[in-house]
Amino acid sequence: MNTIRCFVFVFAVASNSFTSAYDECNEPLLDRAHLTATTSLPNRNPKNARLNGGC
C-alpha cells in the first residue's frame, strides 16, 4: 500500500511539472491581430484603444 502512495505522489509531481510548462509566455498569442473599437463617447475611439495583459 505504501508503494502505491509513493507512485501516486511521484506521478502527481511529474504531471504538475509538465502542465506548468504551458504557463510560460514565450510565444505571441495575438500574432498579426487587428484591434478595432466603436463607441459614442468622444474620447474613446480606435486610436485610444489598448490591449491590457501580456507578460
Buried (B, 14 or more C-beta within 10 A) or exposed (E): EEEEEEEEEEEEEEEEEEEEEEEEEEEEEEEEEEEEEEEEEEEEEEEEEEEEEEE
